[in-house]
Amino acid sequence: MPSLPPVPLPPLPSSQNPASAASDAAAREPGRLRDKLTPKLVARMREMVEGTDWPYRRIAGELGLSIATVSRYVAEGGWKRPPAGSPPRASTALSRQRLTQKLWRLAERQAEELEHQPLAVAGRALQPLARLTRTLGEMDKHAHPPLSPGEYEIDNQPRRSLHELRDELVTHLERIEREEREYEERYYWTFENGAGI
């Protein structure tokens, strides 16, 4: 006759089991709970709890935590959910960032596909792609506002006089003219009388 596998007994309640009672008490200590998560993760969780109307299930899923952990931190920290109907602060920033990243990936993928398309097909798709990249650039400007005067690197350099700037410009223009002359002298014969085409 085959023997049956042993049936595990349920654990004793913590009031009857002294070892688990000590571990339960340690887990309930506020400092012990906070040691498990990084401050950055806790700050992000708080931002999502107080700044969005997302359910705890979604917040936990986004952060890779359990719903119970999110609920415990909310209760211990006294975090407050936003009032119903108020515009969410954190979700707007998070969703804008995610949307921007997705759109940049889409634009890159579209550009890669256009490289392998015939010119007629690529020509029709260039205008929407240009519009998309221009819009993304505008979104980036709003996400990263320009620096205030005095914070640019050029502001920290010593001032130059008008004569110094004019001399530098003359030097650059002379270099460009010299390079163009050298190019013409070197390659002019290549295209003379239709040769080299």
Phi, psi and omega in degrees: 000128182289145179271146180277146178292150180294143180265122180290141178275146177294149180294152178291147174302153186299335179290334181262344183250106185295328181292316181285333178296321179292320180289325177295320179295322180292325181289334182278347179295132183303320182293325182293320182294320184287340179292339186282329183250147179288152178302326179296318180292321178295319179296319179294320178297316181296319178300319180288323181291312185276341185254354180230166174255023179294144174290159180302327180300316181291318179299315179298318179296320180296323185264354181074035180242175175270158179297323180297322179296315179299314181299319179297316180295322179296315182293315182292321183276348183068029180291145182248138175284153178292150178297151181299137178088353179278147180291131181290133181279303187289322183295327179296314180294316180295315182291325178295319179295315179296317180298317179298316179297318179296319181292322176298317178297320178297316180297318178296317179296318179297318179296320178296320179292324181293333180297332184259005182265155173298157185301322181296318180288317181296323181299321180291330185270350183291322183296312176298324179294319178296319178298317180297313181293325178294318178296318178297322176298320178294321178296321178295324178298320181286328179287325180236086183296154181296157179290154178281159180303139181098344181264350179284151182298323183294335180291338182270357180273153180294146180289143177247153182280167179297323179295319179296318179295319180296318179297320179295319178296317179299318180298316179296317181295320178297321178296319179295316179298317179298316179295322178294319178297315180299321180295314180296317180296323184282321189246003182298317183296337182296325185254010181289131178055036176079004179286153176082003180260000000 
